[in-house]
């Protein structure tokens, strides 16, 4: 049995001040970290938290299950706690690592998630959607939209058909126009909110901007955005018909 615990440690999603005390404490305490990007994690530990990383080890998490990687992690967990970190937000959600959680639990390793920053939670609270008073259904759909998935795939199109539910979309910034075109082409006519660089600072001129309009109108507005200075994008497709 494992003597150590696998700790899922949240990171900030744009502003380092959003780090939790518990996350910082664990970052200082632990020796081994499984990271979305080992080099980036070590850099952020040093520059953001001012932690001396000389005695720490960072390993990049493979996107797909890797037996050798997991065996090394389980070996370490026999004697010590191990942290899992993402480059932003909570790990193992929109970033690699969910398979590690499954494998660790199957091996009898305790897995603990620390509460902390989440881009999904930030988006929902900024949406202006009244979850208490507005919805005929108090539910929402979540979907990814990738450039490699032409038209967003069947899953994306199926969710557009749920007219009484908001649809939250995590979209690659290079696929925003394609995603909006897929929404427009579906004929659903629903308002679309675009969220850019949530919680990020002055280096990102569109940070925390949230605007809502029809997918057709967005087509003429995207040119006003300096996409070279945008890091992250997400959308919410609201229930009901758009006024414009």
N, C-alpha and C positions, 0 to 999 in steps of 0.2 A: 504493500500500500504506500501511497505517497505521503511523505512528511510535509511536503510543501503545498501551497495553494496557487492556482493560476488566477492572477488578478487582472481584470480588464480595466485599464486606467484611461479615463477620458482626458482629452487634450482640448485646448481652446480652439475655436473655429475661426479666429481672425484677430482677436485681441488677447494678448497674453494675460491681461488682468482678469480674464474669466477663468483662469486656472483655479481649481478648488484647493483648499488647504490639504485635504486628504490625498489628492493626486500628487501634489508637490512632496508631501511626506513620503509617499511610496516611491516616487522618483529618486529621492535622496537615499532611501533605505535599501532598495533592491540592487542586486548585482547584474542580473541577466534580464534583458528585454527582448521580446519578439515584436518586431516593428514592421509597419507597412513599408518603410524605407529606412534601413539601418543607418546610413550615412546622414540622412536628414534628421533622424531622431537624435543622434549623437550631437549634431550641430545645434539643434533646438535646446537640448538639455544644457549645453554649454552656454549658448548665447542668451536664452530666455530665462533659464533657472539658475544660471551661474553655478552649475554643478561640475566638479572635477570628474571627468569620465575616464580617467586613467585606469581605474580598477573595475570599470563596468564593461559589459559585453552586449552588443546589439546584433541581432540576427534578422535579416529580411525575411518576412513570411512569404513562402511560395503561394501563388494565387490558387493553385490546385493542390490537393492532398499530396504530401511527400513523406514517405515512410521513414527515410533517414533523418529528415528534419524533426519529425515527431519523436523518433527514438531518442535523439539528443535532448530534446526538451523534456521528455519523461525521465531521462536519466538525471537531469538537473533537479527536477521536481521531487526526486527521492530525498533530497537533502535541503532544499531551499525554496522559498517563494519565487515565482517568476512573473514578470509583468508583461502585458500585451498593450501596445500603444499604436495609435493611428496618427497620421500627419495632421488630422483635425477631427474634433468631435469624439464620439464614442467609437471604440474599436469594434471590429467584427460585425458591422452593420452594412454600410455602403463601401467598406474596405475589406481587404483580405483578412481571414482569420476565423471565420465561422466554423470551418472544418476542424480547426484546432480545438475549439470549445467542445465539439462533438467527440473528438478522439480522446481528449483529456477526461471528459465525464465518463466515457466508456471504460477508461482505464482506472476509474475510481479516484481521480484527482478532484478535490474540491475546486469549484470555479466560482469566483465572486466578482460581480460587476459593481464598480464604484459609480455613483451618480455624478453627472456633470454635463458639460455643454453638449448640445445636440443641434445640428442644423435643421433637422426636421421639426423639433420643438420650437425653435426660433421662428421658422417659417409659419407654422400654424398660429403662433401668437401674433405675428405681424399681418396675417391675412385679412383681418377685419371681418372674418366670418364668425357669426355669433352662434357658437355651438349649443347654446342654451335655448335661444329663441327662434333662430332661423330655420333649422333643418326639419324637413319631413322625415329624414332619416339621420340619426346621430352616428353616422359612419362616414369614412372616406376611403378612397382607394389610393394605393401608392404604386408607382411604376417607374422604371427607368426608361429613358429614350436615348438610344445609342445610334451614332451615324452608321454603324455596321448593320443595323436592323432597319431595312428599307421600310419607310412608312410607319415605323414604330412597332411593327409586328402585330400579330393577332391580339396579344394581350393588351396592348395599348389601345387598339381600336375598340376592343370589347368594353374597356372601361369608359370610353367616351359615350357608350350607350347607356350608362347608368346616370340618367339625367338628374336624379334627385340627390346625388352624392358629389361632393368635391373630389377632384382627382389631383393628387400631388405628384409632380413629375420632377425627378432629378434628371437633368439633361446636360450633356456635354455642351460647352459654350459654342463649339463649332457646329452643333446640330440644332441650335435654337430656331433658326429660320425654317429648317426642314420640319421640325416638330410643329411649329405654328401652321405651316402649310398643311400638315396632316390633319390638324384640328379643323382648319377652315374647310378642307376638302370633305371632311366627314359630314358637314352640314349641320352640326349640332348647335351652332350659333351661340355658344356659351361664353361669358366673360372670362378673360385670362389675365391673371396677375403674374408679372415677371419679377423675380427676386434676384438681385445681383449682389454678390460679395457681402453676405450677412455678417455683421459685427466687425468687418475689416476697417482699417484706419485710413488716413488721408492719402496714402499711396494709391488708393483705389477710388478714383473720382466718382464712381457710381455706387459706392458702398451704401448699403441699407436703403437704396431706392426701391420703392414698390409702386408700380403703376398697373392699372387695370383697364383693359379695353378689349374689343373683339379681336379675334385672330386676324381678321382681314385688315383692321386698322393697324395692328402691330406690324404688318408687312411694310407699311410706309414709315413706321417710326424707328425701326431697327437701325437705320442709317445714322440716327442721331447719337448712337452709343459708340464710344471709343472701345471697340472690342479688344484692342491690344492691351488695354489697361483693366480688363475684366478677368478675374480668376475663376469664379464659380457662378453658376446660374441654376435656377430652379423655377418651377411654375406651379400655380394652382389654377385648375380649370373649375370655375364656380358653377353651381347649379343654376338653372334658369337661362333665359335668353338674354343676349347682350343688347344694350341700347344703341351701340355704335359699332 
